[in-house]
Amino acid sequence: MARLSTHVLDTSTGRPAAGLKLELFYLEGGQRALIRTEWTNQDGRTDSPLLSGHAIPIGTYELLFQAGDYFRSLGVPLADPPFLDEIPLRFAIAEAQGHYHVPLLLSPWSYSTYRGS
């Protein structure tokens, strides 16, 4: 069974980023098609894989993490506009039966992907 998942950790609090909105897009021919919108749970993950099934469509995707809204909901004072409002991560799926994971570390001032979660 193929799947795509994410895990988001808030480095400013040292905890999972619960309640972070993210959007998954499929990119084709210069166009973005929204596949789904999700929010992270108390563990910083979505309740179910972002994509799953016997095969995931091969192609280019973008995960858009709404960092500004997340930090505003925590009462973090942000500049206007915030340094990191939206964090887009683009990646390509080349094998339809693979297991893919897009992890993210974030704070109001920086972000990074990391290996494993």
C-alpha positions as CSV (number, residue, x, y, z in Angstrom):
1,M,0.0,0.0,0.0
2,A,1.5,3.4,-1.0
3,R,1.2,6.4,1.2
4,L,2.3,10.0,1.8
5,S,2.5,11.5,5.3
6,T,3.9,14.4,7.2
7,H,5.1,15.3,10.7
8,V,5.6,18.9,11.9
9,L,7.5,19.9,15.0
10,D,7.5,23.4,16.5
11,T,11.1,24.1,17.5
12,S,10.0,27.3,19.4
13,T,8.0,25.2,21.9
14,G,9.8,21.9,21.5
15,R,6.5,20.2,20.8
16,P,4.5,18.8,17.9
17,A,2.8,21.6,15.9
18,A,-0.9,20.7,16.7
19,G,-3.5,22.6,14.7
20,L,-1.3,23.6,11.7
21,K,-3.2,23.9,8.5
22,L,-1.6,22.4,5.4
23,E,-2.7,22.0,1.8
24,L,-1.6,19.4,-0.7
25,F,-1.5,20.3,-4.4
26,Y,-0.7,18.4,-7.5
27,L,1.3,20.4,-10.1
28,E,0.9,19.9,-13.8
29,G,1.5,22.2,-16.7
30,G,2.2,25.2,-14.6
31,Q,-1.1,24.8,-12.7
32,R,-1.8,23.8,-9.1
33,A,-4.7,21.5,-8.3
34,L,-5.8,21.3,-4.6
35,I,-6.0,17.7,-3.6
36,R,-6.9,18.2,0.1
37,T,-6.7,20.4,3.1
38,E,-5.8,19.0,6.5
39,W,-4.8,20.1,10.0
40,T,-2.2,18.4,12.2
41,N,-3.3,16.6,15.3
42,Q,-1.7,16.7,18.8
43,D,1.2,14.6,17.6
44,G,1.9,17.0,14.7
45,R,0.7,14.5,12.1
46,T,-2.5,14.3,10.1
47,D,-5.1,11.7,11.3
48,S,-4.7,9.8,8.1
49,P,-2.1,9.7,5.3
50,L,-2.3,12.6,2.9
51,L,-2.4,10.1,0.0
52,S,-2.8,6.4,0.2
53,G,-3.9,3.4,-1.9
54,H,-2.5,0.8,-4.1
55,A,-0.8,3.5,-6.2
56,I,0.0,7.2,-5.8
57,P,-0.1,9.2,-9.0
58,I,3.4,9.9,-10.3
59,G,4.2,13.6,-10.6
60,T,5.1,16.8,-8.8
61,Y,3.4,17.8,-5.6
62,E,3.5,20.8,-3.2
63,L,2.7,20.8,0.5
64,L,1.8,24.3,1.7
65,F,2.1,24.8,5.5
66,Q,0.3,27.8,6.9
67,A,2.9,28.8,9.5
68,G,1.7,32.4,10.0
69,D,-1.8,31.3,11.0
70,Y,-0.4,28.6,13.2
71,F,1.8,31.0,15.2
72,R,-0.9,33.7,15.4
73,S,-3.2,31.1,16.9
74,L,-0.6,30.5,19.6
75,G,-0.5,34.3,20.4
76,V,3.0,34.7,19.0
77,P,3.6,38.3,18.0
78,L,4.5,38.4,14.3
79,A,5.7,41.2,12.0
80,D,3.4,42.3,9.3
81,P,3.9,40.6,7.0
82,P,5.4,37.7,9.0
83,F,8.8,36.4,8.1
84,L,7.3,32.9,7.4
85,D,3.6,33.1,6.5
86,E,3.4,30.1,4.1
87,I,6.0,27.4,3.7
88,P,5.8,25.6,0.4
89,L,7.7,22.3,-0.1
90,R,7.8,20.8,-3.6
91,F,8.6,17.2,-4.2
92,A,8.2,14.6,-6.9
93,I,6.8,11.1,-6.6
94,A,8.5,8.8,-9.1
95,E,7.3,5.4,-7.8
96,A,3.6,4.8,-7.4
97,Q,3.9,2.1,-4.7
98,G,6.4,4.0,-2.5
99,H,6.0,5.2,1.1
100,Y,6.8,9.0,1.2
101,H,7.2,11.2,4.2
102,V,7.6,15.0,4.3
103,P,8.8,16.1,7.8
104,L,9.1,19.7,8.9
105,L,10.7,21.6,11.8
106,L,9.4,25.2,12.1
107,S,9.6,28.3,14.2
108,P,8.4,31.9,13.5
109,W,11.9,32.6,12.1
110,S,13.1,29.4,10.4
111,Y,12.1,26.0,9.0
112,S,13.9,22.9,7.9
113,T,13.1,19.4,6.7
114,Y,14.7,16.6,8.7
115,R,15.3,13.0,8.3
116,G,12.8,10.6,10.0
117,S,10.2,11.3,12.6
